[in-house]
Amino acid sequence: MLILKQLENLSDERVVLQFKRNPYYQYFCGHSNYIPDVPCNATELVHFRNRIGTDGFNLIFKMSVELHGKQAQESTVLIDTTVQEKNITYPTDA
């Protein structure tokens, strides 16, 4: 969750809330099934961050890049450009 917090520039409270709402966050953190509860209190992230320190966080991030760096690189990117019509009446349509 600390990596997601840094990547998305979120507060501790916001990353915990997003974890509860977003199944992609849960999958990123290693959960294979959706969990409707918050995994921890936001203050626990502060305690964990204080315990591992800056060097510990950098080591975790470095190991994550070494493990998944090649998988994260995509040779192609798919973009959906589907257009959906909306029934909106504008003042100029009268």
C-alpha positions, 0 to 999 in steps of 0.5 A, a space after each residue: 500500500 505504501 507503493 500505491 500511496 507514493 505512485 498516486 500521491 495519496 494520504 494514508 487515509 485516502 490509500 486505505 479508503 481506496 484499497 477498500 473501494 478499488 479491487 485493482 488496489 487489492 490485486 496489486 497488494 496480493 489479494 486474489 478476491 475482493 475484500 469489502 473491509 479496510 485492511 488496517 487503520 491509516 495510523 498503522 501505515 505511519 507506524 510501519 513507515 517509521 519502523 522500516 525507515 527511508 532505507 527500508 522503503 527504498 529497499 522494498 521499492 528496489 526489490 519490487 522493481 527487480 522482481 516485476 520490472 520486466 513484466 511492467 514493460 509493455 510492448 504495445 498499449 491498447 487505447 479505447 476510443 469508443 464514443 457514446 452519444 448523450 441525449 443532452 439538450 443545449 440552450 442553442 438547440 431550441 
